[in-house]
């Protein structure tokens, strides 16, 4: 089995690396003349949120938090909040997640 190139890393009783593949979605990338089409794995909105919150914990950045707020805003009503809260607790980013879900974090302005 080919795993996606995106990995979510966190510490919980030691160093653990887990692929985000279990929630990722597959679609078929277009074929190239030298290669047959292959599946392209796309992260879910929930995993993008968790990844950015975790990355923000490692290297604090308004950009990461603004991105999280933007994803929450666009995906509001479609997010699996139970999944988000479970993994936010495991990753130690619950306060930031709750700020995003409540609207206290604002998307970045471009």
Residue pairs with C-beta under 8 A, 6 or more apart in sequence:
2 39
3 19
3 21
4 19
4 20
4 21
4 24
4 41
4 43
6 19
6 20
6 24
6 41
6 43
6 47
6 51
7 17
7 18
7 19
7 20
8 17
8 18
8 19
8 20
8 47
8 50
8 51
8 54
9 15
9 16
9 17
9 18
9 54
10 16
10 18
10 54
10 90
10 91
10 92
12 90
20 43
20 44
20 47
20 51
21 41
23 43
23 44
23 46
23 47
23 83
24 41
24 42
24 43
24 44
24 47
25 41
25 42
25 44
26 39
26 40
26 41
26 42
27 39
27 40
27 42
28 37
28 38
28 39
28 40
29 37
29 38
29 39
29 40
30 37
31 37
43 51
45 71
45 74
45 75
45 78
45 79
46 79
46 80
46 83
46 84
46 87
48 67
48 71
49 68
49 71
49 72
49 79
49 84
49 97
49 100
50 84
50 87
50 88
50 91
50 93
52 64
52 65
52 67
52 68
52 71
53 64
53 65
53 68
53 88
53 91
53 93
53 96
53 97
53 100
54 91
54 93
55 61
55 64
56 64
56 65
56 68
56 93
56 96
57 91
57 92
57 93
57 96
62 108
63 108
65 96
65 100
65 105
66 105
66 106
66 107
66 108
67 107
67 108
68 96
68 100
68 105
69 100
69 105
69 106
69 107
69 108
70 107
70 108
72 79
72 100
72 101
72 105
73 107
79 101
81 101
84 97
84 101
85 94
85 97
88 94
88 96
88 97
96 105
99 105
